[in-house]
Amino acid sequence: MKRLSITTALLVVALQLAAAQGTIPFTIELGASMDIPNAPKLNSPAAAQSGGKWLFVGGRLAGLHTFKNATQQNPVNNFPPPEMNKLAWVIDPATQQVWSAALPADTGPFLAATNTEYEQDGDTLYVAGGYGLWPGSTTTAGQADNMRTFDTLTAIKVSSAIDAVVNGKPLAPFITQIHDGRLRVTGGDMRKAGDWFYLVFGQLFDGIYTANEQSQTLFVQTYTEQIAVFKIAPSPLAIADYKTITPTQLTAANGRPKSTDPAVDARPFHRRDLTVVPIMTAAAAPAVVARGGVFVPGQINAYRKPVYITGPSAADVRIDSYQQFMSQYHCATVPMFSAASKTMYTTQLGGISLYYLFPPTQELKRDGGLPFIDEITTMTVTPDGKSSECIATQTLPGYLGAGAIFFPSPTVARYENNVLKMDAISSRTLVGYMYGGILSTGPHSTHGDPTYASSMAIPIYITPKASTCTIAAEAAE
């Protein structure tokens, strides 16, 4: 599935970079992909697991949106309601059994949203926001107000919901939902570290998702440009101790933007569709890092500087100086921490990227069209905070990873935030699966390469044996 040529020069800016060989202290290996019979093809759902089974709600039944065949008189809704996932799904990867059930009538329309923010905390799946069809409305050509960003927070009792779907019981008793305008966000990401939830970046989008040049009157789009920090009270369900962090609150040392900064630095939180990853700090404390995201204001360009969040105050947020090369769009990730070396490793599985590895010459090249990739890249952060990326020799079996889920194996030792304990892996180990997301038939959907939602389940193995990879680095002057 590797690209052999780039045919459209308008979108492609090739920049040769220094490509040196490096190593990482483990080997990541993909098992044979599992095509589970009757498994749903899901792109960007909310997901959780319990008892070895996976639970899904929401997401899309289609691949990447497109802006094709649209006119100002007939704008295209790129998130049409028929492509919404309106069911709760359960998959047992061990037995390859699949079950589904209709969502409750009251909470279901909000859970059928796409690009929600979610996090599993113990046996509870929290789902916030998302974009979908307002309950009770019908789709009408040119109608701008029936597609909205939701203001909901939903708590799902995971084990009970799985049991209900599998055994045909009512789902409603295990789903609680409230409305809170502070959670009216889509395309961000939500993670928990310690006692705090972090709702990171994203946007508020109301109306039909269509191209700007078709009609700017059919939608309203506002990026949050903030990190929302809060606690969740489970019973009754409520948000507590809510506050926000914006770039102007940062210290200069932590990356506070200057008025003279270029766009990419002047508005560093203007991001959506990014990956927010649980990590452990060098002191073995749980934290999160926001990587990638789009779009730089006024540009078809992705963000490259990671944002580290180690606590609930602005003083705990730092914009890194490192410039990320690979996988800027939300993708499945495998986070691992070595307490012995105090080093954090995050393996990024494909997705959409600003750079890719050109096979004939093994050169790293930049593609301003943000192509789908099949590369597997491990981001290493050493105890002194220095980052590097190493691209594995093995690739995904296609242009996969964007909008996909990584389910860690229940038997693998993990920290409280689901980061894998790397030092506990003593032999070749199944650490989890990548499931779903977008499958593209080529690097650029805009070039006519169709995309689809995937139902592929790919086993991920880790062996504590050093492996070679290609280090991503800027070319020497």
N, C-alpha and C positions, 0 to 999 in steps of 0.2 A: 504493500500500500504506500510505499515511499514515493514522494514526488520526484520526478526525473527532470522536469523543466518548469519554468515559470513563464507563462505566455502573455500575460497582460502587464505591460510595463507601467501602466498608469498607477496601479495599486502597489507595485513592488519596488522597494528601494533596497538593493542588496548592499550590505556592508560586511566586508570580510573582517573577521575577528581572529585574534590569536587562539588557536585550538591546541592546547597542550594536554598530554595524557596525565591523568591523576588516578587516585584510588580512593575508595571508601571502605570502611572496615567490615562490610557485609556484602552479601550478594542478594539482589532481589530477582526473583524468578516468577514468571507467569505460568500458571498451569493451563491446561486446555480449557478453552471457554466452554461454559455450560449453556446450552440452549434449552432451558427448562420448558417443557410443554405447558402451554396456556399461561405462561408468565406474562405480565403486562409490560408493554413498551412504555417506559416512563422517563420523562425529561424533567429534571429539577423538582422532584417531589419532596415532601417532608417525610422523614423516615426514622424508625427506631427499631430496637430488637429486644427480645426476651425469650429465654428458654430455647435458644438456637433458631428461633423463627424471626423473620423480618416483617415489619409493619410499614405500609405506605399509605399516605393520604395526599391528595392534591397533585400538582404537577401537570405537565402537558403530555398528550398522546402523540405529539408530533415533534419534529426536529426544530431547527432554528427557524425563527420567523424570517420572512422575506418581504420585500417591497415590490414584487413583480406584478405586472398587469394592473397597475393602479393608475387612476387618473384623478384630476381634481373633482370631476363630476361624480366619480365612483371610487372613492378611497377604499382601500382594502383594510379590514380589521385583521391584523396579523396574529391576534390571539382569539380566534373565533370560538364561541362556546362549545361547538361539537368536539373540539380538541381538548377540552378540560377533562381531567380525571375525576369523575363523580363517585367513585367507589373507594372503599377501604380494601386494601389487598394484603394478604399474608402469604409469605413464601417460606417453606422449609427447605433450605439448600441441601440438607443431608439426604432427604427422601425425594426431593424435587417435586413436592406437592404444592399446589396453589389453591387458595381460597379467596373469595371476594364477597363483599356485602355492600348494600346501599348505605350511604351515610344518612344520619337522622335528618328529618325535614327542616328542623330549625337551625341546627349548627352546620349541616352539610354544605349549603351553598357557599359559606365562607371557607370551609376546608377544601373546596374544589378549586381554590385559587392556585395560581402558579407563582413562582419566585417568592414564596413565603420565607420568613426567617424562623429557624427552629432549633431546638436543643433538647436532648434527652437528659434528664436529671433523675438518676435512679430509675424508678419504674414509671416516671411521668414524662410524656412528650409534650413540650410546650411549643405551640405554633403561633407565630405573630404575623399580622399583616397579610401581604400578598395582593395579587392583582387578579380580578375576575369579574364575572357578571353579577351585578347587584341583584339580590334575591327578589323575585317577583316581577322583574322586568323582562322584556322580550327584545330580541335583537331587531333593529330597524336600520335600514341603510341610511347612513349619514347621521344617525343618532349618536350624540357625543357623550351623554351622561349615564349610559347604562353599564359601561365598563369603568371600574373604580379600584382604587387602592383601599383595602379594608382596614378597619381600626380594631380588629379583634385580637384577643389573646385566648387561645384554646388550650386546655389541659386534658390530655388523654391518658388514662390509666393503661399502660402498654400491655401488661400481661393479661389483664381482664379483657381488653379490646381484642387481642389476638385470640383468646379463648372464645369470645363471642362470634368472631368472624368464622373461625374453624368449625364451631358447633351450632351455627345458625341461631344464636341468641341475640336479643336486642343490644344494639351498640350504645344507645342513648344514655343508659345509666353510668357509663364510663367516660363520658365527654362533658366537660364543663366549659362554658364560653362566656366571656365578658367583652364589652366594648370600651376602649380607652383610646382617645384620639392621639395620645403620645406614641402609640404603636402603629400609627398609620404609615407604614413603610413597606416598600417592595424592593427586591433586588439587593438588599443588604445581607447581613449575616448575623447570627446570634450565637454566642458562646457563654458558658459559665466558667468562672475561675474563682475558687474560694466560695464566698457567700454571694458574689455579685454576678449578675447577668450583664452582658455587654451587647447592645444592639448597634452594630457598626455600619455606618454609612447607609447607602441606599437612596431611594427617591420616593416621592409621592407623585403618582401618575394617574390622572383621571381622564377618561375619554378613549377614543379609538387609537390604538397604536399604529400609526401610519406615518408615511414619510413627511418630513417638514415641508417639502416643496408642494405637496398635494394640498394640504390645508392646515394651517396652524390654529384654526378655530375649533378643531375637533378634539383637542386634548390640552391638558395643562400638566406641565412637568416641572417639578421642583426637587432638586437634590437636597437631602437633609444636611449634608456637610457637617455631621456631628457624630459623636459616639454617645449613645444614651446608656446610662448606668443605673441599675435598679436591682431591687430584690423582688421576689415573687412570694406572696403569702398564699399557701395552697388552699386554705379553707377558712373563710370563703375566698375564692380566687381573687387576687388583687395585686396591683403594683404598689410597692413601698419604696421609700427613700430614693425617689427618682431624681436624677440630675443629668446634665449634659456637659460634654466637653467639646469645645470648638478649637480650631487652630490658633485663634487669637489668645487663648488662655495658656498656650504652651510657652515655656521659656525659650529664649533665643538658642540656648544650648540644646534644647530638645526639638528644635526645628520650627519655631514660630516664624511664619512667613513675613517677608518684607514687602512693602508696597512696590518695590522695584523688581521683585522676582518675576521670572517668566511664568506663563500660565500654569505650567505643571507644578511649580513650587508655590505660586501665589495662592492657589486653592487646593491644597493637598488632600482635603477630605471630600472633594467633588467626585465621588466614586460610587459605582454600583457593579453588580455582577462580578464581585471579587471573591477571593477565598480567604476566610478567616479561620486560622488553624490553632488548635490548642497546642501549647508548648510548655516545656519546663525551663525555668531559668537556670543559670549556672549554679545557683543556690538551691536547686531542686524545688522551686516554688512554682505552682501552676500560674500560667499567664496565657495570653493570646497574641497572635500577630496577624495583621491584615496585610495580604499580599495582592498586588496587581489591582485590577479594577479599571473601568472605563466610565466616562470619556473625559480627557483633558478638555476644558472649555474651549470651544471653537476649533477643535482638532479631532480627526479620526485617529486617536492615539491612546495608548494604555499607560497607566501609571506603573512606575518601576520601583519606587522607594517603599520598602515595607514600613508599617506603622506598628510599633510594639506597645502593648498595653499590659502593664504589670500590676496595676492597682486601680482603684476607683476615682482617683483625682487627676487633674491635669498634669501634676508633677510626675505622674506614673506613666505618661504617654510620651513616646519618643519617635520621631520620624528618622529612620535610618538613612545614612548616606549611601548605602549599597544600592546599586542599580540592577534590579532583577531582569534576567534575560528571558526566561521561559514561563509559559503557562500563566499569563496574566488574567485570564478569564476563570470564573469559578470551575474548579475541577476536583476530582477525587484525590485525596492525599492520605499518605501513611505516615503518621508522626511517631518518631522513636527518640528516646532519650537514654544516653549512657551516663549513669551516675558516676561510674568509675572515671571517665574522662571529662565529665561535666559538659558534654557536647550534645547539641540537639540536631537531629536529622529529620527532615521532612521530605518525603518522596512525593513528587507531583506526577500524576498519571495523565499525560496528554493534555487535552483541552484546546483552548484557543490561545495563541501566543504571538508575541511581537518578534520573536526570533525562532529560527529552526535550524536544524543541522542538515546541510546540503550533502546528500549521500555520495555523489561521485568524488568529491574532494574532502569530505568531512570538515568543511568550513562552516562556521556559524554565520548565518546571514539574517539580516533584518528584513521583515516584510510588513510594510505599512498597511497592508490590507487585512492584517490580523488573521492569519490562516489557522485552520484546524491542524493539529500536529499529532504524531504518534509517538513522540519521544517520551521517555521516562527520565525525569531529572530529580536528583537529590540535592536539596538545599542544606548545607552544613553551617551551623553557627557554633563557633568555638567559645570557650569560657571567657575570652577577652572581647567577645561580641563581634568578631569578624565573620563575614559570610562568604560563601562560595557556592557555586552550582556545578554539579558534575552530571553529564548526560550519559546514561547507561548504553551499553552496546545493544541490549535487547530492546525491542520496540513493542508497542501495543499491536494487536492484530487488526489494525484499522485506525481511522481518524476518530478516536474515542476520547472519553474522559470528561468533556464539558458537561456540566449538569449532572454528573454521576455521583454515586454514593459509595463510600468505603465503609463496610461493616467489619469491625475487628472481630476476630474469633473469640468466643466467650471463654475459651480455655487459655488464652494468652495473657500473661501478667501485664497489668496496666496500672497507671497512676489514676488518681481520682477523676482526672479530666480526660480519660481514655487515651492518653499518650502511652505507647507501648514501652515496656521496660526492656530495653535492648540487652542489658546485661543478663537477663533471665533466659534469653534465647541461646541454647547450648548446642543445637543441631538444626538441621533443616526443618522449618516449622511453617505450617499453614497459619499465617497471621490474620487472614481475613479475605474478603471478596470485594471486588469492584462491581457495582451493578448499575445498569441503566445509563441514562444520560443521552447525549446526542451521538449518533453515528453519521458521519459525513462520507460521501463517496469521493471527495477530493478536498484539497486545501481551502478552496474558496466557493462557498455556496452562491456568491454573487456572479460566478463565472458559469453557472448552469449546473454545478455539481449538486444534486439533491441531497437533503439530509433527512434523517428519520430519528424517531425515538428508539432507543435500544432496550432489549430485554436480556442482553448478554450478561452472564455472571462469570467473572474471571477470578479464579483463585490466585492469591498472592502469597508467595513463599519467601521467607528470609532464612539465609544460612549465614552463621557468623564466620564468614570467610571473606577476606579482602577481594574486591573486584576492581577492574580497571574501568575508567570512564573518561569522557572528554570534558575538560574544565572549560567553562564559559568565561572568557576574559576579553577585555577591550584590547584592540590591536595596539602594539607599541608605536609611539610617535616616531 
